[in-house]
């Protein structure tokens, strides 16, 4: 699948984005997920770290922070701050593309079928490939914007935290892999997953609920870190990205095969 | 000349059920074809096969020489299609819907909007142009669907029950628009309908489909002949007068004709016999009579088969 899109594909992209925005549930999800996961939760966490006296921080928190943050920080506050930057933050941050892309794809693919508009679209003088490309592009673009906003939110919180706690800024090699590789790959994974389940879901809401199956691999990705089984490093994330890319390639092939009028209108 | 619509042995099976059984037909460009049949006869399946939404189980079809399965987008560039199940985006306004489909037809945005506005005016929907399509009444939504099908200035219109569920006013508005399209030179209309009287006024050829099988194909006179429906000579005479060989029904003397050529001689004979001819007319069989003769026969045949 190569960009750029032609004028007809852009018309579908604009229409899909408008449609997602007009769907209340999708609009709320896409607005609330980044605000909650990348602004409110990190802000509350950083505020607590900054305001609670160091001696009142639980011994468990100190131990956990010391275990996972390695030698990057030297005080409990900084250790806990490092923990949000390097462990919870990435977990939250990966949820954003997954949730936003599956929500957009649920509206774009399942919603069309639900409202009986897929048939109308299939009767237009555009190829199936153009429809598929445009729809995937619309979901990807929307997710990319949501990710960018989430990154700005998270960076703003972490920048304030860095200044207040005199801790190093969170962005490092892990985050570079996360932002530039894992997030786009997970976005595509979310979209294609939704295309594949679209034939089995009665409506967009049901399809959105099935997206929870995708959250599981994201959590698993970080369980290794939490359990101490895998070292947290760019290599580990690069391997995860390679696996995600392989899954994307296989599923993309399956999804484009399943994208036929007869299957879509079944 | 390439046929506007061509089907040869076209069949579609859903599991055990045969929805369409070896349909063969050919329509020349500019013809207005009425595809008649009860619900479940296979009309919608035919339209979906001809527009590439379904793949035939057997047989082949083409639209202006193009295979709808291989090149659906090229077929759609030539066709406007209205089916009951093809709806418009409920959250977008009527104008946004039409402009969007105009862009998909290859029009630049400004031109698409201009054509959308013009069609909304022609269809009496201008007042509701900015209203979300989901808030349109059934009649308005159907007119909007027709406008959508016309956005690409199609050479062929597939209309599947375009007036189904409409009130008489909306049905009339839709029918008038279809008639206007049918009158345009070179536009072919493939009309699936239950409105037999309207089909008789509009269409030049008919196909009668029942349980997936094409029972008859042709113009009204050839269908009437196949069905054994004859034209009648009808006379109204003076008080107490009789016409030998005619039967009296509700004050009119009626007699079936082998050929319409008999009529002038019958009028002449009645006048020469000194009868007071107040009214003499040739009553041709209506499409309704022909249709029910075919479908009735088929139902009767099936009932006989079942009882046997």
Interface residues (C-beta under 8 A of the other chain):
Chain A: X7 X8 X11 X12 X15 X18 X19 X22 X23 X115 X116 X117 X119 X120 X122 X123 X124 X125 X126 X127 X128 X130 X261 X262 X265
Chain B: X51 X52 X53 X54 X55 X72 X73 X74 X76 X77 X79 X81 X83 X85 X86 X87 X88 X89 X90 X91 X92 X96 X100 X101 X103 X104 X105 X106 X108 X148 X152
